[in-house]
Amino acid sequence: MATNKLNLPTITHNQTADVPRDMNALANAIDAQAGAANGLSTLGTDGKVPPAQLNLTGKVDKTALGAAGGVATLGTDGKVPATQIAVDLTAIESAATAHAATAATGTRLGHVTLSSATDSNDSMKAATPLAVKRAYDRADAAFTSASNGKAVVKQAVTGVDPRVVMPTDPTFSQLATAVGQIETGKRWAKGNVGTSSANDLTVAGLNFKPRLILVGVIGQEAQGLAHTFWSNDLDPTRGYLGGTSEAYTLSSLGHYVESGGFKLKRSQASLFPAFWIAYE
């Protein structure tokens, strides 16, 4: 029997052992494969495999190296020499130079100049991150200033007239509306009531606390007021509200004068339609 790859002889169990013979046979078989087809390659005196032992079918001929229609070679700089490149490098260099001098626009590709300015109107330059940060910082400062300013205006409005209602964070439009709602003078209101069997005059829905209330009979204004009620701070000598012809304490009849309205004695005015006028 022999080995599969190099066809070297082997010894089977039924053969007679003869060491010298078998060793010589193995050595001769190996030697026969050295440099032979499908055998073992050998090295020449230069330490390389001889060309005869190499399958160089389709090899590149030396005459094709660097020649037209052949194979490109590398120069000492490790690059293909310009003489071996079928490209007009001069045209490429000219195009690159021209492009480097072309400025970009909104419709044309090109080069742009960077700028960190935040006050320029130049549309041919590109903003740097520093310019963006500066613009952001200014916008943030402006927002903070505007927010603080709105808080100051809101405080000023409510300080003049606490009755003006505004949201927690009003817009400038809401602030303008609030300013228009400020009332600095004394407020007053008036109204009419019909005949009633009740001897009370009850009014609600006022946006202030009356200090002076006049009650009269409709159609009999020339005869004067039926009643006049005043707050005791208008006349400190009186601890009550009284009419033109009588006086009484509010609590004695369950009457009151408060912010938003009042309930007072009507007396003879209950027999006729009446009017009332309340002053702050």
C-alpha distance (Angstrom), angle and dihedral (degrees) to the residues before:
residue distance angle dihedral
M1 . . .
A2 3.82 . .
T3 3.80 137.5 .
N4 3.81 118.1 -90.5
K5 3.81 100.3 -123.5
L6 3.82 108.8 31.0
N7 3.84 97.8 19.8
L8 3.78 92.7 -126.0
P9 3.83 117.5 169.5
T10 3.77 119.8 -103.7
I11 3.80 132.5 -166.3
T12 3.80 121.3 -118.7
H13 3.78 126.4 -153.1
N14 3.80 94.2 -105.6
Q15 3.83 94.7 55.4
T16 3.75 123.0 98.6
A17 3.79 111.2 -111.6
D18 3.79 116.2 -118.6
V19 3.77 110.7 165.1
P20 3.82 99.6 -165.7
R21 3.75 92.2 45.1
D22 3.81 94.2 46.7
M23 3.80 94.4 45.3
N24 3.79 91.3 49.6
A25 3.77 91.7 48.2
L26 3.83 91.1 51.6
A27 3.82 92.4 47.0
N28 3.80 92.3 49.3
A29 3.82 91.3 47.9
I30 3.81 91.6 52.4
D31 3.75 91.9 46.0
A32 3.80 90.3 50.6
Q33 3.85 89.8 56.2
A34 3.80 94.4 50.7
G35 3.78 108.7 108.4
A36 3.83 92.0 -5.5
A37 3.79 126.7 124.6
N38 3.80 111.3 -83.9
G39 3.78 87.3 7.6
L40 3.76 135.8 92.5
S41 3.80 124.6 -48.0
T42 3.74 119.6 -130.8
L43 3.79 132.1 -152.4
G44 3.78 123.7 -117.9
T45 3.76 126.5 -132.8
D46 3.83 87.7 -84.9
G47 3.80 90.8 59.5
K48 3.79 92.9 -110.5
V49 3.80 134.1 109.7
P50 3.82 107.9 -96.6
P51 3.81 116.8 -114.9
A52 3.79 89.8 -117.5
Q53 3.79 89.3 66.3
L54 3.84 93.6 48.9
N55 3.78 126.0 86.1
L56 3.80 99.0 -134.2
T57 3.77 98.3 165.8
G58 3.81 107.6 154.4
K59 3.79 92.6 16.2
V60 3.80 119.8 163.2
D61 3.73 114.3 -104.4
K62 3.78 115.1 -129.9
T63 3.78 89.7 -126.3
A64 3.85 89.1 64.0
L65 3.79 94.0 58.5
G66 3.78 108.9 110.0
A67 3.81 91.4 -8.7
A68 3.79 127.7 124.1
G69 3.79 109.4 -84.2
G70 3.80 89.2 12.2
V71 3.77 136.4 91.8
A72 3.81 124.7 -56.7
T73 3.75 119.0 -121.6
L74 3.80 132.4 -155.0
G75 3.75 123.7 -111.9
T76 3.79 126.2 -136.3
D77 3.80 88.3 -85.0
G78 3.79 90.8 59.5
K79 3.82 92.7 -110.5
V80 3.80 133.7 108.7
P81 3.83 107.1 -98.2
A82 3.79 116.7 -113.3
T83 3.84 89.4 -118.1
Q84 3.81 89.0 66.1
I85 3.83 95.4 49.9
A86 3.78 116.4 88.9
V87 3.81 92.8 -148.7
D88 3.78 131.0 103.0
L89 3.80 98.1 -118.0
T90 3.76 91.2 -179.9
A91 3.80 90.3 61.3
I92 3.80 90.8 48.2
E93 3.78 92.3 50.1
S94 3.81 90.9 48.5
A95 3.80 91.6 49.9
A96 3.82 91.4 48.8
T97 3.80 91.3 49.4
A98 3.79 91.7 49.0
H99 3.81 91.6 48.3
A100 3.79 91.4 50.7
A101 3.79 88.1 58.2
T102 3.84 93.7 47.9
A103 3.80 114.6 102.4
A104 3.79 118.3 -144.8
T105 3.81 120.2 -116.2
G106 3.77 134.9 179.5
T107 3.80 89.5 -85.7
R108 3.81 103.3 28.0
L109 3.78 133.4 63.7
G110 3.76 115.9 -126.3
H111 3.77 146.4 111.8
V112 3.79 124.0 -48.8
T113 3.78 132.9 -157.2
L114 3.79 117.1 -127.1
S115 3.79 118.7 -129.3
S116 3.81 133.8 -175.0
A117 3.81 93.6 -165.5
T118 3.81 118.5 122.5
D119 3.81 97.3 -171.2
S120 3.81 100.4 54.7
N121 3.82 126.9 114.5
D122 3.81 92.1 -162.8
S123 3.81 109.6 130.0
M124 3.81 93.2 -173.4
K125 3.81 96.2 70.5
A126 3.79 132.5 74.8
A127 3.78 123.2 -130.2
T128 3.77 119.4 -118.5
P129 3.82 122.9 -138.1
L130 3.80 86.7 -103.3
A131 3.81 90.8 58.4
V132 3.79 90.6 48.1
K133 3.81 91.1 50.6
R134 3.80 92.0 48.6
A135 3.80 90.8 50.7
Y136 3.80 90.9 47.2
D137 3.80 92.4 49.2
R138 3.81 90.9 50.8
A139 3.79 92.2 47.9
D140 3.80 90.6 48.4
A141 3.81 91.1 49.3
A142 3.81 90.6 48.2
F143 3.81 90.8 50.6
T144 3.80 91.2 49.5
S145 3.79 91.4 47.7
A146 3.81 92.0 48.5
S147 3.80 91.3 47.7
N148 3.80 91.6 49.9
G149 3.80 90.1 45.6
K150 3.79 92.0 53.7
A151 3.81 89.9 50.9
V152 3.81 90.2 52.6
V153 3.82 92.3 49.0
K154 3.81 91.3 47.2
Q155 3.80 91.0 51.1
A156 3.81 90.6 48.2
V157 3.82 92.7 50.8
T158 3.80 94.6 48.9
G159 3.80 89.3 43.6
V160 3.80 90.7 59.0
D161 3.79 96.0 39.0
P162 3.84 116.4 11.8
R163 3.80 89.6 -172.8
V164 3.80 92.1 73.0
V165 3.81 108.6 101.0
M166 3.81 119.9 -148.0
P167 3.83 134.6 169.1
T168 3.80 120.6 -104.0
D169 3.80 93.4 -101.7
P170 3.81 106.0 22.9
T171 3.79 123.7 -165.8
F172 3.80 120.5 -125.3
S173 3.80 88.2 -103.5
Q174 3.81 90.7 54.2
L175 3.81 90.1 47.7
A176 3.80 90.4 53.0
T177 3.81 90.2 50.5
A178 3.81 90.7 48.4
V179 3.81 91.8 51.9
G180 3.80 88.6 54.2
Q181 3.81 89.8 53.2
I182 3.80 94.6 57.6
E183 3.78 112.7 119.4
T184 3.79 116.7 -165.9
G185 3.82 101.6 166.8
K186 3.79 129.7 74.6
R187 3.78 113.1 -77.3
W188 3.73 127.4 -135.5
A189 3.78 140.1 177.7
K190 3.78 138.5 -168.4
G191 3.78 139.4 -165.7
N192 3.80 148.0 160.6
V193 3.80 132.1 -115.9
G194 3.79 129.3 -165.5
T195 3.78 129.3 -131.0
S196 3.77 115.2 -63.3
S197 3.73 138.5 178.1
A198 3.81 88.3 -138.9
N199 3.75 116.9 92.0
D200 3.80 93.4 -143.9
L201 3.79 132.3 92.3
T202 3.81 111.2 -151.9
V203 3.82 122.5 -174.1
A204 3.82 127.0 176.6
G205 3.80 137.5 170.7
L206 3.82 98.3 60.5
N207 3.81 118.2 144.6
F208 3.79 93.8 -144.9
K209 3.80 141.8 38.2
P210 3.82 111.7 -99.6
R211 3.80 119.4 -129.0
L212 3.80 97.1 177.8
I213 3.84 124.7 34.6
L214 3.79 125.3 -177.4
V215 3.82 121.9 -164.7
G216 3.79 123.5 -170.1
V217 3.82 140.7 167.0
I218 3.81 115.4 -105.5
G219 3.80 109.7 -118.4
Q220 3.80 92.8 18.0
E221 3.78 99.4 71.5
A222 3.83 91.3 123.7
Q223 3.79 89.6 64.2
G224 3.80 90.9 60.0
L225 3.77 134.2 -112.5
A226 3.76 120.7 -35.9
H227 3.79 92.2 -144.1
T228 3.77 140.0 -0.3
F229 3.80 120.0 -160.2
W230 3.77 123.4 -169.2
S231 3.76 137.1 -178.4
N232 3.74 116.4 -110.3
D233 3.81 90.7 -120.7
L234 3.80 87.8 66.4
D235 3.80 88.4 56.3
P236 3.81 111.6 20.0
T237 3.83 90.5 -170.5
R238 3.80 89.9 70.1
G239 3.79 121.8 67.4
Y240 3.78 93.2 -170.2
L241 3.76 144.6 45.7
G242 3.75 112.8 -102.2
G243 3.78 142.9 -177.8
T244 3.74 130.6 -125.9
S245 3.77 91.7 -93.9
E246 3.77 104.5 22.3
A247 3.75 144.3 30.1
Y248 3.79 132.2 -146.9
T249 3.78 140.6 158.7
L250 3.81 117.1 -105.0
S251 3.78 96.0 -130.3
S252 3.77 92.6 54.6
L253 3.81 91.5 73.1
G254 3.79 99.8 25.8
H255 3.77 91.7 -102.2
Y256 3.79 126.6 146.1
V257 3.78 146.1 178.4
E258 3.80 114.4 -151.0
S259 3.80 143.2 147.1
G260 3.78 104.5 -63.7
G261 3.80 101.4 24.2
F262 3.76 150.4 -26.3
K263 3.77 145.4 -121.7
L264 3.78 117.1 -147.4
K265 3.77 142.0 162.8
R266 3.79 113.7 -80.6
S267 3.81 100.5 -170.6
Q268 3.81 115.7 172.1
A269 3.77 91.5 -5.6
S270 3.80 87.0 78.9
L271 3.82 88.1 75.1
F272 3.79 92.0 61.6
P273 3.80 138.9 34.7
A274 3.76 106.9 -85.8
F275 3.80 140.2 -164.1
W276 3.76 130.2 -146.8
I277 3.80 135.2 -160.9
A278 3.81 121.5 -165.6
Y279 3.82 125.4 -167.2
E280 3.77 128.5 -165.3
